[in-house]
């Protein structure tokens, strides 16, 4: 149903944007399909990852898991392994759970309506709108950072995007622009415009198809939009690990579903006190998560015998791996970097 009032000038802007997109659209592998499974995978990868970094991961992921069934039936460790290098591993865990949800709740068929897609684990309003519009032509704006930036600059709109009502506010504004045909293309056009032209810093306004209509461009106020006043303060968190090894073999364990780094592998955080006599070195690593500043201390414990490794396996349910086997496990980035550096030092003698 058409809205009661739609500003024809706004609709003109949407059509103008579509004309630009048809000539300048980025050539991306998921753009050549309307398969909702593949669109879903691409959207989840691109939530926290730039296209350049995520492209090869997308190709590898859909090659190994080409459909919902293969993903749903896969082992969690393997799903995490194919996500390795992308970070924010909760995305992979949610994909896995949502695939199983599609099998059980939707009889293996990807849901076709926005409200149904929104029920999938890890799928928010943006992702559901992107899938519904691209695959099923549902008229839903896929509001994300690109939309906030493009629309707030276009109309010099100072609505604070950190406010709870920002999604609905900009959704209604986008609907005034969105043509009734090619809704998915309109959403992707905003994505491309925001990524390639209307950038957060140093936007390429001279290349923008909407420059003549952009109020921020006309007044030179691009840097003032979007308005965002609320900032989430990051909290500090200290972690202690022990890299316990005998020659080329060392101890790891898998994290539970609670707190950070769900289901990833890590080093022991507890060892017998008398093992501290075997400490070779201690380093402190700094690592930033979205809302946490981590200070990670890793003490390297070189045991004099492999039998001691076995005692801790029995006591704490740790796992013994060598460096080759560790490559088949997914670790948080700072711990994976530590393993790589340790392995390099051992190879260099």
C-alpha positions as CSV (number, residue, x, y, z in Angstrom):
1,X,0.0,0.0,0.0
2,X,1.4,3.4,-0.9
3,X,1.8,6.0,1.8
4,X,-0.9,8.6,1.9
5,X,1.6,11.4,1.3
6,X,4.8,10.9,-0.7
7,X,6.8,14.0,-1.6
8,X,7.4,13.7,-5.4
9,X,10.7,15.5,-5.0
10,X,11.9,12.8,-2.7
11,X,10.8,10.1,-5.1
12,X,12.7,11.9,-7.8
13,X,15.9,11.6,-5.7
14,X,15.4,7.8,-5.4
15,X,15.0,7.4,-9.1
16,X,18.1,9.5,-9.7
17,X,20.0,7.3,-7.3
18,X,18.8,4.2,-9.1
19,X,20.0,5.5,-12.5
20,X,23.5,6.1,-11.0
21,X,23.5,2.6,-9.4
22,X,22.7,0.9,-12.7
23,X,25.9,2.3,-14.2
24,X,28.1,2.4,-11.1
25,X,27.1,-0.7,-9.0
26,X,30.0,-2.6,-7.5
27,X,30.6,-5.9,-9.2
28,X,30.2,-8.3,-6.2
29,X,29.5,-12.1,-6.4
30,X,26.4,-11.9,-4.3
31,X,25.0,-9.2,-6.6
32,X,24.5,-11.8,-9.3
33,X,22.0,-13.8,-7.4
34,X,18.7,-13.5,-5.6
35,X,19.3,-16.6,-3.5
36,X,18.3,-15.5,0.0
37,X,20.8,-17.9,1.6
38,X,23.8,-16.3,-0.2
39,X,22.5,-12.7,0.4
40,X,22.1,-13.6,4.1
41,X,25.7,-14.9,4.3
42,X,27.1,-11.8,2.6
43,X,25.1,-9.4,4.8
44,X,26.3,-11.1,8.0
45,X,29.9,-11.1,6.8
46,X,29.7,-7.4,5.9
47,X,28.2,-6.3,9.2
48,X,31.6,-5.8,10.8
49,X,33.9,-6.4,7.9
50,X,34.8,-4.3,4.8
51,X,34.0,-5.8,1.4
52,X,37.7,-6.1,0.5
53,X,38.4,-8.2,3.6
54,X,35.2,-10.2,3.5
55,X,35.1,-11.1,-0.2
56,X,37.3,-14.2,-0.2
57,X,35.8,-15.3,3.1
58,X,32.4,-15.2,1.5
59,X,33.5,-17.3,-1.5
60,X,35.2,-19.9,0.8
61,X,32.2,-20.0,3.1
62,X,29.5,-20.6,0.4
63,X,31.7,-23.1,-1.4
64,X,32.0,-25.2,1.8
65,X,28.4,-24.5,2.9
66,X,26.5,-23.9,-0.3
67,X,23.0,-24.0,1.3
68,X,21.1,-24.0,4.5
69,X,21.2,-27.8,4.9
70,X,25.0,-28.1,4.7
71,X,25.5,-25.2,7.2
72,X,22.9,-26.6,9.6
73,X,24.5,-30.0,9.6
74,X,28.0,-28.8,10.0
75,X,30.1,-29.1,13.2
76,X,30.4,-25.8,15.1
77,X,34.2,-26.0,15.1
78,X,34.2,-26.2,11.3
79,X,31.8,-23.3,10.9
80,X,34.2,-21.2,13.2
81,X,37.2,-22.4,11.2
82,X,35.7,-21.1,8.0
83,X,35.0,-17.8,9.8
84,X,38.6,-17.5,10.9
85,X,40.1,-14.1,10.2
86,X,36.7,-12.2,10.2
87,X,36.5,-11.7,14.0
88,X,33.2,-11.2,15.9
89,X,32.7,-15.0,15.9
90,X,29.3,-14.7,17.5
91,X,28.1,-13.9,13.9
92,X,29.2,-17.4,12.8
93,X,27.6,-19.0,15.8
94,X,24.3,-17.2,15.1
95,X,24.5,-18.2,11.4
96,X,24.8,-21.8,12.4
97,X,21.9,-21.6,14.9
98,X,19.8,-19.8,12.4
99,X,20.4,-22.4,9.7
100,X,19.2,-25.1,12.1
101,X,16.2,-22.8,13.0
102,X,15.3,-22.7,9.3
103,X,15.4,-26.5,9.1
104,X,13.2,-27.0,12.2
105,X,10.9,-23.9,12.1
106,X,10.6,-23.3,8.3
107,X,10.9,-26.8,6.9
108,X,14.2,-26.0,5.3
109,X,12.8,-23.1,3.2
110,X,14.3,-19.7,3.8
111,X,11.5,-17.4,5.1
112,X,10.2,-14.9,2.5
113,X,8.7,-12.1,4.6
114,X,10.5,-9.4,6.6
115,X,8.8,-10.3,9.9
116,X,9.7,-14.0,9.5
117,X,13.3,-13.3,8.5
118,X,13.6,-11.1,11.6
119,X,12.9,-14.2,13.8
120,X,16.2,-15.8,12.7
121,X,19.0,-15.9,15.3
122,X,21.3,-13.0,14.8
123,X,19.2,-11.2,12.2
124,X,18.3,-7.6,13.0
125,X,16.1,-5.1,11.2
126,X,18.8,-4.0,8.7
127,X,19.7,-7.6,7.6
128,X,16.0,-8.6,7.4
129,X,15.2,-5.6,5.3
130,X,18.2,-6.2,3.0
131,X,17.2,-9.8,2.4
132,X,13.5,-9.1,2.0
133,X,14.0,-6.2,-0.4
134,X,16.8,-7.8,-2.5
135,X,15.3,-11.3,-2.8
136,X,11.6,-10.7,-2.4
137,X,11.1,-7.1,-3.5
138,X,9.6,-6.1,-0.2
139,X,9.6,-2.4,0.3
140,X,11.8,-2.1,3.4
141,X,14.7,0.3,3.8
142,X,17.8,-1.4,5.0
143,X,18.8,1.3,7.5
144,X,22.5,1.2,8.5
145,X,25.4,3.6,8.9
146,X,25.4,4.4,5.2
147,X,21.7,5.4,5.3
148,X,22.2,7.6,8.3
149,X,25.1,9.3,6.7
150,X,23.6,9.7,3.2
151,X,20.2,10.9,4.3
152,X,21.3,13.2,7.1
153,X,23.7,14.9,4.7
154,X,21.3,15.0,1.8
155,X,18.7,16.8,3.9
156,X,21.1,18.4,6.4
157,X,19.0,16.6,9.0
158,X,20.3,16.9,12.6
159,X,18.3,14.0,14.0
160,X,20.6,12.3,16.5
161,X,21.3,8.9,15.2
162,X,22.2,7.6,18.6
163,X,18.6,8.1,19.8
164,X,16.3,5.1,20.0
165,X,13.9,6.5,17.4
166,X,16.6,7.0,14.7
167,X,15.9,3.8,12.9
168,X,12.2,4.5,12.5
169,X,12.8,8.2,11.7
170,X,15.2,7.5,8.8
171,X,13.1,4.5,7.7
172,X,10.2,6.8,7.1
173,X,12.4,9.3,5.3
174,X,13.9,6.6,3.1
175,X,10.5,5.4,2.2
176,X,9.7,8.8,0.8
177,X,12.6,8.3,-1.6
178,X,12.3,4.6,-2.4
179,X,10.7,3.8,-5.8
180,X,8.1,1.1,-5.8
181,X,10.1,-0.9,-8.3
182,X,13.7,-2.2,-7.6
183,X,13.5,-1.8,-3.8
184,X,16.5,-4.0,-3.3
185,X,18.5,-2.0,-5.9
186,X,17.6,1.2,-4.0
187,X,19.0,-0.3,-0.7
188,X,22.2,-1.5,-2.5
189,X,22.5,1.9,-4.2
190,X,22.6,3.6,-0.8
191,X,25.1,1.0,0.4
192,X,27.4,1.7,-2.6
193,X,27.0,5.5,-2.4
194,X,27.9,5.5,1.3
195,X,30.8,3.1,0.8
196,X,32.3,4.6,-2.3
197,X,31.3,8.3,-2.4
198,X,29.6,9.6,0.7
199,X,32.3,8.4,2.9
200,X,32.5,9.2,6.6
201,X,35.7,11.3,6.0
202,X,36.7,13.1,2.9
203,X,33.5,12.3,0.9
204,X,33.8,12.5,-2.9
205,X,30.9,14.9,-3.3
206,X,31.9,15.9,-6.8
207,X,31.1,12.3,-7.9
208,X,27.8,12.1,-6.1
209,X,24.7,11.8,-8.2
210,X,22.8,13.7,-5.5
211,X,25.3,16.5,-5.0
212,X,23.0,19.2,-6.7
213,X,20.3,18.3,-4.2
214,X,22.4,17.8,-1.1
215,X,21.9,20.5,1.5
216,X,25.1,19.6,3.4
217,X,27.1,19.9,0.2
218,X,25.6,23.2,-0.7
219,X,26.6,24.7,2.7
220,X,29.9,22.8,3.0
221,X,28.7,21.1,6.2
222,X,29.3,17.5,5.3
223,X,31.5,16.9,8.3
224,X,28.6,17.9,10.7
225,X,26.4,15.0,9.6
226,X,25.3,12.6,10.8
227,X,24.8,13.9,14.3
228,X,25.7,11.4,17.0
229,X,26.1,12.5,20.6
230,X,25.8,9.4,22.7
231,X,29.0,7.4,23.0
232,X,29.3,4.0,24.8
233,X,32.3,4.1,27.1
234,X,34.6,1.1,26.8
235,X,35.3,-0.8,30.0
236,X,38.7,-2.3,30.9
237,X,39.1,-6.0,31.4
238,X,42.3,-7.9,32.5
239,X,42.8,-11.5,31.4
240,X,45.4,-14.0,32.6
241,X,46.5,-16.9,30.4
242,X,49.2,-19.6,30.7
243,X,50.8,-20.9,27.5
244,X,51.7,-24.3,28.9
245,X,53.8,-26.5,26.5
246,X,56.3,-29.3,26.3
247,X,58.3,-29.0,23.1
248,X,55.8,-28.6,20.2
249,X,52.7,-29.5,22.2
250,X,50.6,-27.2,24.3
251,X,47.3,-26.9,26.2
252,X,44.1,-25.3,25.1
253,X,40.4,-25.3,26.0
254,X,37.2,-24.2,24.3
255,X,35.2,-21.4,25.8
256,X,31.6,-21.8,26.8
257,X,28.7,-19.7,25.4
258,X,29.0,-17.0,28.1
259,X,30.9,-13.7,27.9
260,X,33.4,-12.8,25.1
261,X,34.9,-15.1,22.5
262,X,32.1,-17.7,22.6
263,X,33.1,-21.2,21.5
264,X,36.6,-20.1,20.5
265,X,39.7,-21.8,21.8
266,X,42.0,-20.2,24.4
267,X,44.9,-21.1,26.7
268,X,44.5,-22.3,30.3
269,X,43.7,-19.6,32.8
270,X,44.6,-21.7,35.8
271,X,47.5,-24.0,36.5
272,X,49.0,-25.6,39.6
273,X,50.9,-23.0,41.6
274,X,54.1,-24.9,41.7
275,X,54.2,-24.9,37.8
276,X,55.1,-21.2,38.0
277,X,58.7,-22.3,38.6
278,X,58.8,-23.3,34.9
279,X,57.8,-19.9,33.7
280,X,60.0,-18.8,30.7
281,X,58.5,-15.4,30.0
282,X,55.6,-13.1,30.5
283,X,54.1,-10.6,28.1
284,X,51.2,-8.2,28.2
285,X,49.1,-7.6,25.1
286,X,46.6,-4.8,24.5
287,X,43.5,-5.6,22.4
288,X,40.3,-3.6,21.8
289,X,36.8,-5.0,21.4
290,X,33.8,-2.9,20.6
291,X,33.1,-2.0,24.2
292,X,36.1,-3.5,26.0
293,X,39.7,-2.6,26.4
294,X,41.6,-5.9,27.1
295,X,44.9,-6.3,28.9
296,X,46.0,-9.8,28.3
297,X,48.9,-11.3,30.3
298,X,50.3,-14.5,28.8
299,X,52.9,-16.5,30.9
300,X,54.8,-19.1,29.0
301,X,55.2,-22.3,31.0
302,X,57.8,-24.7,29.6
303,X,57.2,-28.1,31.3
304,X,60.1,-30.6,31.7
305,X,58.0,-33.6,30.7
306,X,55.0,-34.5,28.6
307,X,53.5,-36.4,31.5
308,X,52.9,-33.1,33.3
309,X,50.7,-32.0,30.4
310,X,48.6,-35.1,30.7
311,X,48.0,-34.5,34.4
312,X,46.4,-31.1,33.7
313,X,44.3,-32.5,30.9
314,X,42.8,-34.9,33.4
315,X,42.4,-32.3,36.1
316,X,41.0,-29.4,34.1
317,X,39.7,-31.1,30.9
318,X,42.1,-29.2,28.7
319,X,43.1,-30.4,25.2
320,X,46.7,-31.1,24.0
321,X,47.5,-29.9,20.5
322,X,50.6,-29.4,18.4
323,X,51.0,-26.3,16.2
324,X,49.7,-28.1,13.1
325,X,46.5,-29.2,14.9
326,X,46.1,-25.7,16.4
327,X,45.7,-24.3,12.8
328,X,42.4,-26.2,12.6
329,X,41.0,-24.4,15.7
330,X,39.7,-20.9,15.9
331,X,41.4,-18.6,18.5
332,X,40.8,-15.0,19.4
333,X,43.1,-12.8,17.3
334,X,45.6,-11.9,20.0
335,X,46.0,-15.6,21.0
336,X,46.3,-16.7,17.4
337,X,49.0,-14.1,16.8
338,X,50.8,-15.3,19.9
339,X,50.8,-18.9,18.6
340,X,52.1,-17.8,15.2
341,X,55.0,-15.8,16.8
342,X,55.9,-18.7,19.1
343,X,55.9,-21.1,16.2
344,X,58.1,-18.8,14.1
345,X,60.6,-18.5,17.0
346,X,60.8,-22.3,17.3
347,X,61.3,-22.8,13.6
348,X,64.1,-20.2,13.6
349,X,65.8,-22.2,16.3
